[in-house]
């Protein structure tokens, strides 16, 4: 009897409780979906042959992001196929170079240089493997095994970079605390000043030094990145004299 009296008195609680339970259920579902997606991405890195690029067959062309689209006969390959593989390799390298030569872009997407992140490590390793297997000329690859090794390495590199870049753009700077994000934002503004042609040489140099200071302990810029920025600033200063 007491139970039904409670229900009769507090029946209105059913509505807010339903909302809370529903929200909790949706949050759990979204978390499960993210975990599932992450497992799929990691599986693609570990098994690039099933990552949607048809890697069990030779190259015939490349798509817009550098993946290899392959011909039908798995037992045949030509120097033209090798050239297309190196073109795909170059396409991914150019995408990575866009980050290396743009410190502002690296600040916006810091995961791309964070070697604590498994996806970042995976794409850097895949790049190393593809670079190591790259032939000097197409004629250098004379065996099916050698061709398979290089082709698969290029595909693995393209897949790994795609996944890392997608994740970097998704999380942006959310891995940092609020004070750290403020420092990143300050560094980004200082880099803009350092690259601003309207700023004086002294302003550009000061902004660059302050930006480096703000980034200390937050992220490590590749040597090529700092060299490119320093060269750009030096060129602007020389041109302004």
KEPAKOL-10104 format. One record per residue (C-alpha): y, x, z. Coordinates in steps of 0.25 Angstrom, whole numbers, plus 2048, in hexadecimal, padded with zeros to 3 digits. Last residue first. Layout:
residues N
YXZ;...
END
This chain:
residues 241
8BC90574C;8B68F774B;8AA8FC742;8A690774C;8A68FC758;89E8F274F;8948FD74B;89290275A;8908F375E;8858F1753;87F8FF756;87E8FB765;8788EE762;86E8F4759;86A8FF763;8698F576E;85F8EC766;8578F8760;8558FD76E;84F8F0772;8578E877C;8508E778A;8538DA791;8588D579F;8598E27A7;8658E77A0;86A8DC797;8788DA79E;87A8EA79D;8778EA78E;8818DF78C;88B8E6794;88A8F378C;88B8EA77F;8978E3784;89E8F0788;89C8F677A;8A08E9773;8AD8E877B;8B08F6779;8AF8F576A;8B88E976A;8B28DB768;8B48D475B;8A88DA754;89F8D375F;8928DA761;8958DF76F;89B8D1772;88E8CA76E;8868D4776;88F8D1782;88C8C2780;87D8C4780;87E8CD78C;8858C2794;87A8B8790;86F8C2794;8768C47A1;8778B57A3;8688B37A0;8658BE7AA;86D8B67B5;8668A97B1;8588B07B2;8518B47A5;8458AF79E;84D8A4798;8558AE78F;84F8A8782;8438A1785;84089A778;8478A476F;83E8AF775;8328A6774;8348A4765;8378B3763;82A8B776A;8228AD762;8278B1755;8268C0758;8188BF75C;8148B774F;81B8C1746;8158CD74D;8078C774D;8098C473E;80D8D273B;8028D8743;7F88CF73C;7FD8D472E;7FC8E2733;7EE8E2738;7E98D972D;7EE8E3723;7E88EF72A;7DB8E772A;7DC8E371C;7DE8F2717;7E88F970F;7F58F7716;7FE903713;8018FD705;80A8F370C;8138FF710;81790571E;80C8FC724;80F8F4731;8048F573B;80D8FB746;8188F2743;80F8E6745;8098EB752;8178EE758;81C8E0754;8108DA75A;8138E1767;8228DD767;81D8CF764;8148CE770;81D8D5779;8278CB777;81D8BF778;8188C6786;8268C678B;8298D2795;82D8DA788;83A8D2788;8408D677A;83F8C8773;8408C1780;84F8C3781;8528B9777;8618B7778;8638C677D;85A8CA771;8638C3767;86F8C976D;8698D776C;8678D575D;8608E0755;8538DF75D;8538D075B;8558CF74C;84C8DB74B;8408D2750;8438C8745;8438D473B;8368DA740;8308CC73E;8348CC72F;8308DA72E;8228D7731;8228CB728;8278D571D;81C8DF721;8118D371F;8178D0712;8168DE70D;8078DE712;8048D270A;80B8D86FE;8028E4700;7F78DB6FE;7ED8D4707;7DF8CE705;7D48CA70E;7DA8BF715;7DC8B7708;7E68AB70B;7F48B270B;7FC8B3718;8098AE71D;80E8B9727;8188B5731;8268BB72F;82F8B0734;8328A9727;8248AA722;81D8B671B;8148B770F;8068BA70A;8008C1716;7F18C3718;7E88B971F;7E38B872E;7F28B8732;7F48A972F;8028A9735;80089E73F;7FE8A674B;7EF8A674A;7EE8B5745;7F98B8750;7EE8B775B;7F48BD767;8028BA764;7FE8AC75F;7F78AA76C;8038AE774;80B8A376C;80189876E;80089C77D;80F89B77E;80F88D777;805888781;80D88D78D;819886787;811879785;80C87A793;81A87B798;81F870790;814867795;81686B7A4;8258677A2;82285A79C;8188577A7;82385A7B1;82D8527AA;8238467AA;8208487B9;82F8487BC;83283C7B3;8268347B9;82B8377C7;8398327C4;8338257BF;8288237C9;8328247D5;8368167D2;82A8107D8;82E8157E6;82D8087EE;8228017E6;81A80E7E5;81C8117F4;8178037F8;80B8057EF;8078127F6;80A80B803;800800800;
END
